[in-house]
Amino acid sequence: MEFRLRVSCLHTSLASIAAYEAAAPKGMRLTHHLRTDLEHRARTAGIDDGLAEELRMHLQRIGAGNDAVLLTSLHLARAAGPGLAADVLLAEELAARAQGKHVDVLHSDPADTFAVGRLFGATVGAASVRLIAVPDAHQRLLAGDRIGHDRAIRDAIGNSTADLVVLANPQMAQVASPGSRVFSAPRVALRRIAERAPHLRGG
């Protein structure tokens, strides 16, 4: 296959890589860089000027020679530049689609509630936004039970009566079918990158 769009991804969780690979559209090649230490620092001490600058420089470095660079960390999203964070692109998509609608935002780790709320909780124009933790999914993923994790997420999606469902963790993305009312950062972010690349569309 001829790859006409090359995207360099910075992950802070190993589990994110498969989710983004599965979501990559035809003609797009992803390269993956893993820095678990960056998210650990953000979780424990917050994002200070030093961490933000290190993140900016790392994104610049891994983006060299590629058409786009993408940060896939929920906790570091607000420290990335415009258009660089997958979760910010997801939040923008939600804002455009959620007018007058009820939204459920699913996340697996209760420790992510603050970061999830900061990105999605105040979606302007939505009739309502609920943040729903699915801790059973998180525990199963930690235990290596991917089947159990996916089942818990499918159940949470099935139990939701909202108009739109947002999956706030990348590893949830492979559970939802494309074209449904369910949104995830891997699909949304990579699609938006492709949409602004005329050479990938043949334009």
CORMO-V509879 format. One record per pair of residues at least 12 apart in sequence whose C-alpha atoms are under 7 Angstrom apart, sorted by the first residue. I is the first residue (numbers start at 0). J is the second residue. Records with the same first field share a line. If there is no record, write none. Layout:
I = J, J
This chain:
1 = 26
2 = 26, 27, 28
3 = 26, 27, 199
4 = 26, 27, 28, 66, 199
5 = 27, 28, 29, 65, 66, 67
6 = 28, 29, 30, 65, 66, 67, 68
7 = 29, 30, 31, 61, 62, 65, 67, 68, 69
8 = 29, 30, 31, 32, 68, 69, 70
9 = 31, 32, 33, 69, 70, 71
10 = 32, 33, 34, 70, 71, 72
11 = 33, 34, 35, 37, 38, 72
12 = 33, 35
13 = 33
14 = 170
15 = 169, 170
16 = 31
18 = 169, 170, 172, 173, 185
19 = 185
22 = 185, 186
23 = 189
26 = 199
38 = 74, 75
41 = 74, 75
51 = 78
55 = 79
68 = 83
69 = 83, 84, 85
70 = 83, 84, 85
71 = 84, 85, 86
73 = 86, 114
74 = 114
85 = 184, 188
86 = 184
88 = 188
89 = 183, 184, 187, 188
90 = 118, 119
94 = 122, 123
97 = 124, 125
98 = 124, 125
99 = 124, 125, 126
100 = 125, 126, 127, 162
101 = 125, 126, 127, 128, 161, 162, 163
102 = 127, 128, 129, 161, 162, 163, 164
103 = 128, 129, 130, 131, 161, 163, 164, 165
104 = 129, 130, 131, 164, 165, 166, 167
105 = 130, 131, 132, 133, 165, 166, 167
106 = 131, 132, 133, 166, 167, 168
107 = 132, 133, 134, 136, 137
108 = 132, 134, 137
109 = 132, 134
115 = 167
116 = 130
135 = 151
136 = 148, 151, 152
149 = 174
152 = 171
153 = 174
162 = 180
163 = 180, 181
164 = 180, 181, 182
165 = 181, 182, 183
166 = 182, 183
167 = 183
169 = 183, 184, 185
172 = 185
